[in-house]
């Protein structure tokens, strides 16, 4: 094989200009594959990130269940007003007859299953607090991307600091929290994973909190507050949703372990779960309820001592609406949310596949042009080296040896063009991403696929010239000039 490679490169150097032009054609084809695949993947990731930033992939878990017994956002309903429960028919209930046949309707069958389940009437008081055990339980679950606990509360600042405020609200977060809430770093740096693990006395602040704490300074970096005997230094400034913009007490963000020490607590206020896609959010929320019920050892007739809320459930109004309407809406929220987000995810995947197919078609045309160029130069090479082929056959080379030589030459030319095309493609993606500010994302798998496509192109379009060289008559080849 090494001999064939040396002969292949020697043959290519005999027609340098033709080889260079062919290599350029293959390079453009592979660069096209890399660029269009990067743009397609970048566009899809951009769309998904924008949807995820809106909140459909976030699930929030609270300790305690303050939902009225008639309304359970988990999908169970207690009619409590005399009207038939969901999934049943008044005629069937009043006459004692069988319910209407709806075995083909999954929603009705699920409603009937919930209606026949054990009625949950008992409560646990006080509820089980959320802690590290719940975080560990939820991490690594199917459809779960990240899990983060959160705790916050007011802490009195140590005297003698000379600050205009005496109380600050410490919000403890975990490393996955900034990505979940789409925080942006405006200045400084993030709290590192090592600092989170060691509960280092460092913090992040918003512009508003910085103005409340140090009204005369342009930048809060390097400044510190003292609380609980600890001097906590500002490491970064973030753009984050501060909730009540008119709050008098400034909010600072520290590692969750440090916040728990300052507040004298070991539990979390909330645990936030981020799912892998909008299509699995409802299913993950249902799985979380089952896991937490098992973790908290709740019997069948006991109401959840926690509350699991997706964005849709959290946005539902709880006051000022007709109770019967509220019961109907809340009890069917889970099914509606699952259907709507799954349909959205399906539409996104379909749009992504269509976009990818269109780009793949354009890339295939470029590869076809490069392959035709390889076939052309190999046919020219066979014609120009007919005497060399005849001499090799006269010295004992078999038809397979000659064919292998020209196939290796074609694949070497295509692979070299593929490598150059990868470099050109990565450079093109960098220009589009950082120069034109378009969404682009290179996939390592796609780079390997592009290089493999170049080699396959060399084999396909080099086969005919190699076959033609192998079928030459040695006597006629030796007589050729």
Secondary structure, DSSP 8 states (H G I E B T S, - for coil): -HHHHHHHHHHHHHTHHHHHHHHHHHHHHHHHHHHHHHHHHHHHHHHHHHHHHTTTTEEEEEES--S-TTB-TTS-B---SSS--TT--HHHHHH-------TT-HHHHHHHHHHHS----B--SS---B-HHHHHHHTT-TTEEEEEEEEEEEEE--TTS--S-SEEEEEEE-TTHHHHHT-EEEEE----HHHHHHT-SEEEEEHHHHHHH-TT-S--TT-EEEETTEEEEEEEEEE---S-TT-SSEEEEEEHHHHHHHHT--SBSEEEEEES-GGGHHHHHHHHHHHHHHHTT--TTB--SEEEEEHHHHTS--SSS-HHHHHHHHHTHHHHHHHHHHHHHHHHHHHHHHHHHHHHHHHHHHHHHHHHHHHHHHHHHHHHTHHHHHHHHHTT--HHHHHHHHHHHHHHHHHHHHHHHHHHHHHHHHIIIIIS-------HHHHHHHHHHHHHHHHHHHHHHHHHHHT--HHHHHH--
